[in-house]
Amino acid sequence: MQNMVIWLEESLQSGSWCQAGNDGFGEATRFETPADIAELIAQARHSVVLLPSQFVGFTNASIPAKQPRQIIKALPFVVEEQLASDVAENHFALIGRQKNQAFACYADAGLLQNIQKSFAVEAIVPDAMALAIAPGEWSVLLQDNYALVRTGPFEGFRCHADNLMLMLDHVSHPEQQPVQIYCADPAQVSMLVAQIENHGFAPHVTQTDNPWSLLQRPYNQWLSANLLVDDLKTEKAKGNNIPPIFKTVAGMAAAAMLIFFVSNVWQGLQYRQMTNEVHAASEAYFRQLFPGERITSMERQLRAKLAANTGSGGQGNFIELLGLTGATLQANPALSGMQLTSVRFTEKNGSLELELSAQSIAQVDELKQALLQQGLQVDIDSATSDKDVVKALLKVSRHA
């Protein structure tokens, strides 16, 4: 067998499969468990799973970086507020770009690992991205009380048919947006079609008993939305569970140091591309940290903001202390719930001042002991109890 496509149902265990070629798809065959088709998958030259898109999120953001690896690393944190779960729990794949707009899909990393373990395929693609679409039109497949929708080259969704109208209204569209609706029995969806038309769309209904015939051909065009592309896998940043104030200050410091390093050390035409890539990534990070702020001189702006957040323009001990403190907070479960309200660095004595709120004095002491084990000097300057919250000020430095 050359190529095999597996279209999963909501259970993620059963579904149908067929052979795929450049001209279309063969006859679909139903299966009930992964074991039913394990041997066929092993014999196939290429194998792809179509994942029901209710398990997938679609997002986009303005990111000036040009390299896919840079974009996919920046994008999860740019759209972090849109996610229902922690960004580190999701796996992102870049679908495409239009100008500076990057489009991606994402799914729970554990779910993808389970599917890969069950089916051992080369690619997992959201089924919305496999649905064929004509330029300027939307495609809707109504099947088994579900609506599979594609609204553009890089966007789509899957929802219960009862919620279709609500979902369509939330997608930006022009008046009389053409919508191609495919279903087994047009008479059964006449009321829904009338509702869609009353909301300013221009629906056209086509009867079909074969949903496979509606998939885009050739099938390898879907692979741009492959959620198993390893080199675009979202990495868990070392400081990912560190409170936002650490992320912001550390991001500014890292970006400023990158720009300074590239601008002053790497000279010559052979490093021009590297310099441009670093500047592009730094600009993306700047826009993430300070959305809406106009960039004039990024290096000067970053240095000014770094100084404002640290009380000094110094970077050496600050970066080291910040990294050690952040790693300690991330690695110690006993520090869960601790909130940092302010971070200051004094270059004169090389100390990092942390204002924080904790659940108890014992938790503050737990942080102190953990930092002492890192070879740091830690002083608790103050600790006051206010109802169920302890507010404390710690000074962290290297031993003299």
PERA-V744289 format. One record per pair of residues at least 4 apart in sequence whose ideal C-beta (glycine too) atoms are under 6 Angstrom apart, sorted by the first residue. I is the first residue (numbers start at 1). J is the second residue. Records with the same first field share a line. If there is no record, write none. Layout:
# PERA-V744289
I->J, J
This chain:
# PERA-V744289
1->43, 44
2->45
3->20, 46
4->44, 47
5->20, 48
6->17, 49
7->15, 16, 50
8->12, 15
9->14, 15
10->52
13->33
14->32
16->28, 30
17->29, 37
18->25, 26, 28
19->26
20->25, 219
22->218
24->217
25->212
28->212
31->36, 37
32->36
34->118, 119
37->41
41->47, 120
46->122
47->121, 122
48->123
49->119, 121, 124
50->125, 127, 130
51->55, 124, 126
52->127, 158
53->126, 127, 128, 157, 158
54->158
55->107
56->105, 107, 126
57->106
58->105, 155
59->79, 104
60->101, 103
61->75, 78, 79
62->100, 101
63->71, 74, 102, 284
64->100, 280, 283, 284
65->70, 71, 280, 281, 284
68->94
70->281
71->75, 94, 102
72->92, 94, 232
74->78, 284
75->102, 104
76->87, 92, 234
78->288
80->87
83->87
85->89
88->236, 240
90->106
91->107, 109, 112, 227
92->104, 106, 234
93->105, 227, 229, 232
94->104, 232
95->103, 104, 105, 154, 224, 225
96->103, 154
97->102
103->154
105->126, 225
107->111, 112, 227
112->227
115->124
123->223, 226, 228
124->227, 228
125->129, 222, 225, 226
126->225
128->148, 150, 156, 158
129->222, 225
130->215, 216, 222
131->139, 148, 150
132->214, 216
133->139, 150
137->178, 180
138->151, 179
139->150, 180
140->147, 149, 181
141->148, 182, 211, 214
142->147, 161, 183, 189
143->211
145->161
147->159, 161, 164
148->158
149->156, 157
150->156
151->155, 156, 171
159->163, 167
163->167
165->195
173->177
175->200
176->202
177->201
178->202
179->201, 203
180->204
181->203, 205
182->206, 208, 214
183->189
184->209
186->205, 207
189->193
193->203, 205
196->201, 203
197->203
216->221
236->240
239->326
241->330
242->246, 326, 329, 330
243->340
245->340, 343
246->250, 326
247->251
248->289
249->309, 343
250->322
251->285, 289
252->302, 305, 306
253->306, 315, 319
255->282, 285, 302
256->302, 303, 306
257->261
258->278, 282
259->263, 282, 299
260->264
261->265
262->266, 275, 278
266->271
271->275
286->298
307->313
310->318, 345
311->344, 346
312->345, 347
314->318, 347
315->319
317->321, 350
318->322, 345
321->352, 396
324->374
328->370, 371
329->335
332->370
334->366
335->367
337->359
338->356, 358
339->357
340->356
341->355
342->355
344->353
345->352
346->351
350->397
351->395, 397
352->396
353->395
354->394
355->393
356->392
357->389, 391
358->363, 364, 390
359->363
360->390
361->383, 390
364->383, 392
368->378
371->376, 378
372->378
376->396
377->397, 399
378->396
379->395
380->394
381->393, 395
382->393
383->390, 392
384->391
385->390
